[in-house]
Amino acid sequence: MESILDGEYEEDNKIPSIREMASLTQTNPNTVVRAYSSLLEKGVIYKKRGKGFFVKAEATKTITSLKKKQFQEKELPRLFHLMEMLDFSLEELQQEYKNYCTRIEKKGEL
């Protein structure tokens, strides 16, 4: 999904076949089949009979929504738990985020 978010595979464009992806990622083709099945189920890609797999038109939006939900359910609770253990305040987190954004802006990455 990151390859779609990063723009490596654009919406409505073909993605590598199962064999090609297995070769590119040096993984078992069965693993790629499971991954593609999951992406099909989540509405990120679609299959054209005889032509291959393609990225759906709203894939970026779908992936962003899925990733955001995953972040809220898994990563944020971990962060909050760690903040509590370290007595790290919300104000400190906000300041760190501002510092991060400033560094990124200076690098021209944001």
Sequence and secondary structure as in RCSB ss.txt:
>XXXX:A:sequence
MESILDGEYEEDNKIPSIREMASLTQTNPNTVVRAYSSLLEKGVIYKKRGKGFFVKAEATKTITSLKKKQFQEKE
LPRLFHLMEMLDFSLEELQQEYKNYCTRIEKKGEL
>XXXX:A:secstr
 HHHHTTSS TTSB   HHHHHHHHT  HHHHHHHHHHHHHTTSEEEETTTEEEE TTHHHHHHHHHHHHIIIII
HHHHHHHHHHHT  HHHHHHHHHHHHHHHHHHT  
